[in-house]
Amino acid sequence: TNQWFLPAVRGDIPPGCAAHGFVCDGTRILVFGGMVEYGRYSNDLYELQASRWLWKKVKPQAPSNGSPPCPRLGHSFSLYGNKCYLFGGLANESEDSNNNIPRYLNDFYELELQHGSGVVGWSIPVTKGILPSPRESHTAIVYCRKDVGSPKMYIFGGMCGCRLNDLWELDIETMTWSRPETKGTVPLPRSLHTANVIGNKMYVFGGWVPQSAGGEISAPDGEWKCTGSFSYLNLDTTEWIGLISDCQEDKSNLLPGPRAGHCAVAVGTRLYIWSGRDGYRKAWNNQVCCKDLWYLDTERPLAPSQVQLIRATTNSFQLKWDEVPTVEGYLLQLHADSPVPPVAGNPGTGIPETSVLSSQGGCSLHHSPQSLPSVPYPEMKVDHPSQTNNLIPHNVQAAPSSSSKVEGKEKVAAPENKVTQESMKNHTDATGFKESNAPSLLPVCTSSAQTSANVGELHDLDKQSVNPDASVSCSVSSTQNMVTQQAVKTESSSTNGAVVKDETSLTTFNSKSEAAETACVMPSTRVSTGQTNDSHSSRAPQRPPAPVKARDRRWYDVGIFKSNSAVVSQFYLLPEETMNINSKTEGADVPDYRLLKKQDLFPGTVYRFRVAAINGCGVGPFSKISEFKTCIPGFPGAPSTVKITKSVDCIHLSWEPPASPSGNILEYSAYLAIRSTQLQENPSQLVFMRIYCGLKTSCIVTAAQLSNAHVDYTSRPAIVFRISAKNERGYGPATQVRWLQDMKTSGSK
């Protein structure tokens, strides 16, 4: 929601302090030391349980080989595993807080934490090598390479009478200090900067640096200034890369301003920068605090999970997929099995409805410099979060709020990186969105809360009600011997095909990656997880046509969605010449949506879906492909309002009957995903066993049946059920319910 709020905390609330140590361990926060008032420093340790907003003052045991840490400020406090590492800081040698005698520290402590809450105590590790020089207002991060399991702590910069820019490394396993040799241009000496690890890079931003252009280490009484320079250290190669130089001009305010004493936090692959002070104003005799929030996208987002079906109708799908952290939207595409007629030439008609965007609290969007070849996109409006629609442009770059049209472009120091600004502006149009591989730095606008609808999942509680997780069409017969083995074999090679095995009455659901996929029209006995409304036929399967190579397939844009759900009833058609280009060239330009006609979905048609996440660096990779089928008129809908009541030795499933356009409901079938050797060969293919067939809108699932259940880990651990209804036309779509399991329960099944 990008909305600040003030939690109602309780317990041992600590006094306000500055330059303290701060770590986050799950849902708890530990705060150590800091300056309570001028000249008076603290060595108290507080724990905040953020899930309950409860403060507690904790008293660690003193180390067996020395004294506990003295009161201090400007120290580093770093978390790795169940231990915090305290280094350095500034102490006051005088007992009188008004007579401040500074003493720089380079002592090193280890604090062992208890699981969940509380601490064990302090210890003073025995280290090897040369200890870093005393300092305060430095940074310390911990990094562990995936292929080499030895964690390292890196200390950079700080203050010891003058600013520093030295880099120190501590091997936490061997407790050995060293000075790694680095390549590239080392950032200017600095203090009160921030350092954060994302991937294998340590990003260093801001701080106090020398006033002189050469960057020499000045005397204690030298001139210093705040900086907005930005660099990162590749921790695998120890090479410094400059992103924003200290002297870089930013007349359009597309970059965070110079600052020190700010805070920065990494969330996924995104770096947020908040507040700080931008230097001393002699005329005002004070320092000016910044109140802006920025973020940096450091790489393209990961692929989302496979698209899931919530509900299908004769001409629409309600879809969802798992959220990807810190993204601006999702590009959803489909491919149709049935031929889609190309549009001759450029129609210039059929302009889609104007889309309304609220991104990060309602900010106007713009592309960044150093982008890929130009791609025309529709004009977008920006409005308040309460008016948010689902379409947003491909990129997340922002324009300054001073203009209603987005035009400004600014280059960054390194050509492979891009930085732009985002600001709150209502009803701001934007055009010319592009993609780029480089990081993007944007301010975040805080605003009122936004609401989002989530598809419910059943937790391991006594009684719950849930909306359907997926409305999956599975054409199943009341008898077990209606599908031949030949049809079963054919279905298992398709994408998300659903069939009933004759000898075991199992329904299998398969999903394959795009790279392994081939297009072919399946026989009439085919049952899709998306939608199938024909009951199984005993006639011989039709001969499928020759497969079409994946590169010749044509994917159509459904739209760009702000949230991780979509109702799909149309998609955009491409002109014939564009389709011919796209079939030969990967990554071809996306056309201007304003000039494209829309195509409605057809009943009884199989559609394949894939989705990609979008952030400031562009569009990420696509998900695995899902396949669904629209309903055929006359079949019953999917059962709804599924409830699970748990007993000692069984569970009770119940549901509400669906609408049935063609006569009464003749029977219901319930299915349970079970373990099988087929799942071991292809984990993405679920195998279902029918556990109920009858007229009642409820059934019992015994403990013996549950003991054979497959626990699905595609998102959170869950046991999967599917329930469908049959009328005189046949079975309609099934409602899929994921019954969430805790780790102990899922581990024992």
C-alpha positions, 0 to 999 in steps of 0.5 A: 500500500506504500502507506506509513502507519504508527503501530501501537507498541507495548512492553518495555518501550526503549527511549529514543536513540540515534546511531544504534545497531539494528537487525531483523530476524524473521518477525523480531527486531533487535536494537543495541546501543546508540545515543540517548542524548548528547554525550550519553550513550547506551549498551542496552539491548531491546527486542521487538516482536513485530507480529505483536508489536511487543518490546522487551528489554533483554539481558544477555549473559556477560562473556566468560573471557571479558566485559560486555560491550560498553555504551556506544554509538555508530557501531555495526550490528550484523546478523548471520544465522543465529548470531549477531556480530558487533564491531567498533563504534564511538564511546565517551571516556568521560563519566560526565555526559556534558564533557564528551571525550570520544574514544573510537573502538575496534572491539568485536563481540558475538551475540548468540540468539535463542530461536524465536525470542530471547538471547543467550549471551555475549562472547568475545571470539578469538580472532586471527590476523590484523584487526581493523583500525578503530572507527564508527559510522562504518558499515558491515555486511555478511555474505556467503557464496552459494558454491563456497560455504564460508560466510564472510563479513565485510567492513567498509569505511567509517570515521576515526578523526577522518573518513575512511574507505578501507575494506576489511574481510572476516572469515566467520568460520575461521575468525580470520581478518584480512584486507582483500585486494580490490579492482576498479575505482574505490569509492571516496572515503566516507562515513554514515553511508549505507551498505546492503547485499543483493545477490553477490553485490554490496551496494554502497550509497551516500555518506559524508565524503571529502569536499576536495575534488580529488577525494584525498583523505582530509585532516580532521578539520577539513571540509566535508559534504554529503554525497549521492554517489552510488557504487557496488562491490562484486563480492565474488571478484572484489571489483568496484563498479561506479553507478552514480558519480559524486560530481554527476549533475541531476538537474531533473531530480531523477536521482536521490539527492546527496545525504548521510545518516539515511537508512537502506534495506534490501527486499528481494532484489530491490533496494529501498533508501529512506530519509537522511540529512543532506548536509549543514546549512550555515544560514539556517545553523542546522542540517536539513532532513530528507523525507523522500523514499527511493528504490532501486531495482537491481535486476529483472524479476524472476519468473512467476509461478504457473498460471492457475485457474480459479474459474472458467466460463464459456467465454472467460477465465478467472486466473491467478498466479503467485506474487513475485516480490517488489514488482510493478506488474505482470505481462499475461499472454495466451496462445490458442489451439484454434487458428486465430485470424490475423488482422490485415494491415494496421486497423487503427480501430478498436482502441482498448478502454483507457487503463488507470494505474496506481503504482506505488501510491499513484505515480506517473511512469516513464521509461529510463535511458539506456533502453532497448529499441523503442516500443510504442505503448498506450497512454496511461493515466494515473489516479488514486489507489481506490481507482486502480485498474489492472493494466499498467505499462511494461516498465516502471520508470517515472517522470517528475511531477512538474509536467503532465507529459512524461518526457525527461531522460537522464543518463547514469554514470555507468551506461549499463545502469539507469536511474529515474524518478517517480512522483505522485501526480494524478491523471498523468499520461505516459508514452514510450515505455521501453525495456532495459537490463540495467538497475533502475532507481526510483522514489516511492510515493506513499499513499493510502492503502490499496486492497487486493483480493486473494484466492483463499486456501484451506488451512489445517483448522477445524472448519473453514470455508473457501472460494474455489482455488481453481475451477478445473475442467475434468470430464470424468465418467461415472464408470472407470472404463471409458478411456482407452490406454491409448488416449491416456498415453496421448493426454500425458504428453499434452500440457495440463491434460486431464484424463481418467485412467481406466484401471485405477480411476486416476485423473492426471494433470500435466504441465510442461515448460515452454521449451519442451512443448509442442503444439498439436490438436488432441483427440476428442477424448481429451480432457483439459485442466482448463475446461472440458465439458464433454463426457468421455467418448468410447469412440476411437481417437482422431488422428492428430495433425503434425506437431507445430514447432514451438518457435512458430507459435504466436503468443498474444498479449492479454494485458499488463496487470497490477495484481497477480490475478486477472479475468480474461475474456479478450486478447489483442490481435496482431496485424498479419505482418507483425505476426510474420515477424514475431514468428521468426524473431524472438523478443520482437517489439510489442505493438501499440495496444491502442491500434490493435483489435481485441478478440473474444475467447470462444467456448470449448476452446483450449488456451495456453497461458504464460505470465512474466513479472515486470520491474524497473529493469524490464520484463523478466522470464515467462512462467511455465505454460498452463493450459485451460479450456473454456466451457461449452454451453449447457454444462453445470458450473463448478461447485462453490463454497467448499468447506472442510471439517476436520475430525479425529480420523477423517475430514468432511468435505461439503460444497454448494451445488452449481447452476445447471443450465441443462436439467438437474445435477445427476451426480458429484465426483470428488478427487484427491491428489495422490502419490504415484511413481508418475509424480516422481518422474514428472513432479509438475503432473498431479495424479488424482483418485476419485474418492466420492461419486454420488448425489450428496453435496458432501463426502467423508475422506477417511484417514486411509485415503489421506495417508496416500495423499500427495502434498503439493509444494508448488507454493505452500504445502497443501493437499489438493482436492477437486470437486465437479458436478454432472448433468445430462450434458456431462461433467462441468468444471471442477473446483480445486481446493488446496488444504494447507498443511503445516510443515509437521503435518506435511512432513509426516504424510 
